[in-house]
Amino acid sequence: MHQEVFVNIPFVDLKTQYQALKKNIDDRIHKVLDHGAYINGPEVVEFEKKLSEFVGCPYALTCASGTDALMIPMMALGIGPGDEVITTAFSFIATAETIHLVGATPVYVDINPVTFNIDPKEIEKRITSKTKAIVPVSLFGQIADIDAINALAKKHGLNVIEDSAQSFGATYKGKKSGNLSLLSGTSFFPAKPLGAYGDGGAIFTSDEKLFTLMKEIREHGSEKRYYHTRLGLNGRLDTLQCAILLAKLDRYPWEFQQRQKVAQRYDQGFSGLKKAGFATPQIAAGHQSAWAQYTLRIQKRSEFQKQLQEFGIPTSVHYPMIMPEQPWYKAQLKSPSSDWSHARLASETVVSLPMSPDLAASTQDFIIEKVIKVVHQL
Ligand SMILES: *Cc1c(COP(=O)(O)O)cnc(C)c1O
C-alpha cells in the first residue's frame, strides 16, 4: 500500500543547505576559533554591515534572538507600565511576550483572513491615549499592510516596530522587510528563512539615535565598559553565529528565488483542487513573500495531517491557539470581549507544508500528489 513513502522528507531541509555551504561555513568557523574573539569579534561588524546593505536600511544591529530583537526596540522607545501596544492576535507568542516583558499591555487586533496579517481597519478602533506603538507581524513571510499601518501611526503619533521574524528578504513595492518602518526585529532561529546554527536576531532602524541607544541596551546598558547609564541586558549575538550567517547570507538571494519557485510549484499543483474549506496562500499586490511557511487552509485538519504523515509527509500548524487565548496571556486581559474571530478561525484551519529552498522538484511533486489525494478523501 505505502511503497511510495519518502521516509525522510524534512519539514525544513537544513542538511542539504549545509552540504552546499560546507566549505565556506567550516572555513569561517575555524577562522573564529583561531582568532578567538568569540564576543563582538570582527564577523559581528562584518555581518551587520552586510545585513544593512542587504535590507537597504542604514543601521542593522545583531542580537541574541528574535525575541530580543522585539524587546530591545521597545526598551529604547521607553515603552513600559501604563502603555499600550497594538499587535495582532495571530502570531508566535514572542510578539506578545515582549510587550509584557517591558511591562506594557498588548492590545490584540483581528487579522485580514486572506493575508493572515493584522487588519489596519481594526487597529484604528483600538487606539487610545495610552497607545504608544503598533507591532505588526509579517506572518509566514508576507509583509503586513505597512502603508496603512504607517499612515495610522503618523496620524496618531505612534511608533511602528515590524516583527519581521518570518519575512527576512520579503519585499513590498521593491523595498525590503525591515526597511519599511521606524524599527524592525527579525530572527535567525534555525528554521527561519535566514537561520543560524542556534538562536539569533537583528534589529533594523533608520534612526541613528535609536541605533546607538539599542547598542547600549544590548551591552548591559553601557555607553562604555563598566559604566551603566541605563537598564540593559546581555543581548549580543555570538561571533560564531555571525560567521555562519555571513556564509548563509551569500547564498540567500538564490534561496529566496528558490522559495518563490517552490511556492509557485505548490500553487500550480493545487490550482485544479476545488474543495470547500481548502485554500492556498494569497500574496497581495506589490508583495513578494519570503515564504517562511507555505500555509494552507483546510477543514478536518488533524485528519489531513494524520493521513499525510502516513506517506512520510510532515506538516506543521502555526499556530494552533491565538495569543490572547494562551492561558497566561488570557489571565492578563483587560478587555476579553474583543472580536478575534478571523484569527481564531485561522488557528483552527491553517496547516503548513514542507518549504525549503532545497526541496527537490520530485519530492515536491510527491507531496502535491498526496495532498490532492488526501483532500479528495476528507
Ligand atoms: C520566531 C519568531 C519570533 C521570535 O524569534 P526567536 O529568534 O525565536 O526569539 C518572534 N516573532 C515571530 C512572528 C516569530 O516567528
The ligand as an SDF file (V2000), in Angstrom:
LIG
                    3D

 15 15  0  0  0  0  0  0  0  0999 V2000
   10.3460   33.1570   15.6250 C   0  0  0  0  0  0  0  0  0  0  0  0
    9.5110   34.3420   15.9040 C   0  0  0  0  0  0  0  0  0  0  0  0
    9.8400   35.2570   16.9220 C   0  0  0  0  0  0  0  0  0  0  0  0
   10.9220   35.0260   17.9270 C   0  0  0  0  0  0  0  0  0  0  0  0
   12.1700   34.7450   17.4120 O   0  0  0  0  0  0  0  0  0  0  0  0
   13.2260   33.9090   18.2900 P   0  0  0  0  0  0  0  0  0  0  0  0
   14.5010   34.0850   17.4980 O   0  0  0  0  0  0  0  0  0  0  0  0
   12.7660   32.5040   18.3430 O   0  0  0  0  0  0  0  0  0  0  0  0
   13.3290   34.5450   19.6300 O   0  0  0  0  0  0  0  0  0  0  0  0
    9.0540   36.3920   17.0550 C   0  0  0  0  0  0  0  0  0  0  0  0
    8.0040   36.6120   16.2560 N   0  0  0  0  0  0  0  0  0  0  0  0
    7.6450   35.7510   15.2870 C   0  0  0  0  0  0  0  0  0  0  0  0
    6.4760   36.0760   14.4140 C   0  0  0  0  0  0  0  0  0  0  0  0
    8.3790   34.5810   15.0800 C   0  0  0  0  0  0  0  0  0  0  0  0
    8.0150   33.7300   14.1270 O   0  0  0  0  0  0  0  0  0  0  0  0
  1  2  1  0
  2  3  1  0
  2 14  2  0
  3  4  1  0
  3 10  2  0
  4  5  1  0
  5  6  1  0
  6  7  2  0
  6  8  1  0
  6  9  1  0
 10 11  1  0
 11 12  2  0
 12 13  1  0
 12 14  1  0
 14 15  1  0
M  END
$$$$
